[in-house]
Amino acid sequence: MAHEGSTDAEPGGTRRDVLRAAGAASLCGAVATLLADGAMAEEVAPEPTSRSKPFAADGTDDDGTTFSHSVASGDPTPSGVVLWTRVHPEAYDPDVPLGVEVAADEEFTEVAYRGVVEPSAIDPADDYAVKAELDGELPADSRLYYRFVYDGVRSRVGRCRTLPEPTDSPEKLSLAVVTCQDFRNGYYGAFARVADEEVDFLVHLGDLIYEYAGESEYVGRDVALPSGKSVAHGLEDFRYLHRRYRSDRHLRRALERHTLVAIWDDHEIVNNRYWDYEEDRPYAGPGDHPRNDEPEFMRRLHAEGIKAWWEYVPARVGYDPDADHLLDAFELRRTLRFGDLADLVLTDERLFRSDPGGDVLGETGRADPGERDDADRTMLGSEQRQWFVNESVGSEATWTVWANEVLNAALKAGTSEATFYLNHDAWDGFEHERRHIMGELDRNGVENFVVLTGDMHSYVAGYLQHDYETLAPLQERLGVEFMTPAVTSANLKEVLGLPGGRAEEEAIEATVRSQNPHVEFFNSHRWGYSVVEFTPDDCTYRAYSVDKSVDAADAPRELLRVLRVPSGEYEIHDETDDPL
């Protein structure tokens, strides 16, 4: 039975002709900490319990009417994860607690944790979303199973994974990496394939939702906002979008199967957003929101987009809705440490960024180079920039990995040095800060630096440098960057109407590489995901293409490229059997 209009409807299976996720631990622990003002979805520490009522053996499995958006886990620690679910409003009872169970086996015969989220923590003011914080309750470096129980109904079973201890030495770390999943623009076969990958964690680099509404080329993929607008105008629109996207069975299964580590990009609120420090207010890109010129509206829009993201994403991030200033209300940045093998540093490149000072694609050859070298222009903000440098320089792991929203290396397109285009929405628009950061990493001897990037809906692999002013031969290499493609969002092939076929893809890659000698791989004809694996000896990037026109668990998949970087040297080795 479906509720709340189309939010829980499964997508159809054909295209429209007209348009486009051990062992036992003690049951003891702290009493539930329930943060009480009801202004947002608080992380709650369930009360460990041996009470049996919420876990009755004769309970029934959910048919989709109690836990309509299933379950998810995120932000692991060596002793826990954040577990997420949402109780459907029609199943909600203000007197019924929510049971939480974690076990070493899928049958829940070896229980590792059992607790209760009290009814007062299941709040309609939080859209009935619950984030159960289990840090301190689970064994380290363990794959576990979990479920929720509500009024005798059991949720679907999810899998979660905890981090190794900081002093551990893992043999490998594997990450499925995804980004940019416009619901209207294709099916989520990539998530079906990710669900079946035997990886350790799922990393999402942003654009988990898109703020747009309207018809879709794909049957069942239309989006109709509660406001009736074509772009999100407030909290209920954002909540609807999270529910609508989570209605997809492939996305739900990927989140059930893998513990999520997520950052955001722009579309979680509005396209090409930035902070105007002179006016002390957020802006969208020019023409990207009809009420962009209303400061109070845009402040509220950003605050409500943040709240909805917090409610629906199982992330352990700082959030204070009562902060005096919006820039103090949300702290996305954090570092996850995978023993001595890798540190994953996550940054926020939207809330604090300043005006990039140009069109998204700027004809740089006719612009004043000094504009791009403005020392006051910032992507990270001064505090986060220093934090990022400190985290990277202070890392003692073999690999220092940056979860980075937008392309760090330059990507020039043009016919000569005199006239070429740069993406000012990416790090090209913040050249002074990019040069400062890379200089700090270089001066402090940071080695094995790998950047994982989303945003541009393309596959890119290349080397990081101090700057990219000319098309001269490679400078000193300071790291490598691997961009993952969009799951569904429009890439250059779709936007520009580029011809398909292997020969055409190879020709475009050759052109891009000729203008960007630091780039080793480029493709903007395909959609899919990547898997990045780290060992003490090397880092390996696997680029997968998945046909977004097929709504099936076995949507056609192709391995496009396998690239390996040995530890201790910045050299990308192509190990693809038959490279495209």
HUBEL-V271507 format. One record per backbone hydrogen bond with DSSP energy under -0.5 kcal/mol. NH is the residue of the N-H (numbers start at 1). CO is the residue of the C=O. If there is no record, write none. Layout:
NH CO
NH CO
//
This chain:
7 4
8 3
9 6
12 219
16 217
21 254
34 32
35 33
42 40
44 131
45 33
46 44
47 116
48 30
48 46
49 114
55 52
56 53
59 56
60 152
62 154
68 66
70 67
72 84
73 255
74 82
75 260
77 80
80 77
82 74
83 81
83 132
84 72
85 130
86 70
87 128
88 66
91 88
92 88
96 93
98 117
99 97
99 149
100 115
101 147
102 113
103 145
104 110
108 105
111 109
112 102
113 102
115 100
116 47
117 98
118 116
121 118
122 119
123 121
126 123
127 124
128 123
129 126
130 85
131 42
132 83
132 130
133 44
133 131
134 81
134 132
136 79
137 79
137 134
138 79
141 163
144 142
144 160
145 103
146 158
147 101
149 99
150 153
151 97
153 150
154 60
155 148
158 146
159 256
160 144
162 142
163 77
168 165
173 534
175 532
176 201
177 530
178 203
180 206
181 207
185 182
186 183
187 548
191 188
192 188
193 189
194 190
195 191
196 192
197 193
197 194
199 197
200 174
201 174
202 259
203 176
203 201
204 202
204 261
205 178
205 203
213 230
214 223
217 184
218 184
219 14
221 218
223 214
225 229
228 225
232 211
238 234
239 235
240 236
241 237
242 238
243 239
244 240
245 241
246 242
247 243
247 244
248 245
252 248
253 249
254 250
255 251
256 252
257 253
258 21
258 254
260 73
261 202
263 204
269 266
270 266
273 270
274 283
275 353
276 274
276 281
277 275
280 276
281 276
283 274
285 271
288 285
292 289
294 291
295 293
298 294
299 295
300 296
301 297
302 298
303 299
304 300
305 301
306 302
307 303
308 304
309 305
310 306
311 307
312 308
313 309
314 312
315 313
317 315
318 331
320 329
323 320
328 325
329 326
330 326
331 318
334 346
336 344
338 336
338 342
339 164
339 337
340 168
341 338
342 338
343 399
344 336
345 343
345 401
346 334
346 344
347 403
349 347
354 378
362 360
362 422
364 362
364 420
365 420
366 363
367 364
369 367
371 368
372 368
372 369
373 369
374 371
377 374
385 381
386 382
387 383
388 384
389 385
390 386
391 387
392 388
393 389
394 390
395 391
395 392
398 340
399 341
400 448
401 343
401 399
402 450
403 345
403 401
404 402
404 452
413 421
415 419
416 419
421 413
422 362
424 360
424 422
425 360
426 423
427 407
428 423
429 423
429 426
430 427
431 372
431 428
432 372
434 430
435 431
436 432
437 433
438 434
439 435
440 436
441 437
442 438
443 439
444 440
445 442
446 441
450 400
450 448
451 480
452 402
452 450
453 451
453 482
454 404
454 405
456 454
459 523
460 458
460 483
461 521
462 481
463 518
464 479
478 464
479 464
480 449
481 462
482 451
483 460
484 453
487 179
487 180
488 180
489 180
493 524
495 491
496 492
497 493
498 493
505 501
506 502
507 503
508 504
509 505
510 506
511 507
512 508
513 509
514 510
515 511
516 512
519 516
520 461
521 461
523 459
528 486
529 544
530 177
531 542
532 175
533 540
534 173
535 538
536 171
539 565
540 533
541 563
542 531
543 541
543 561
544 529
544 542
545 558
546 527
547 556
548 546
550 547
551 549
552 550
555 552
558 545
560 543
560 558
561 543
563 541
564 573
565 539
566 571
567 537
569 566
571 569
573 564
573 571
574 572
575 562
575 573
579 576
580 560
//
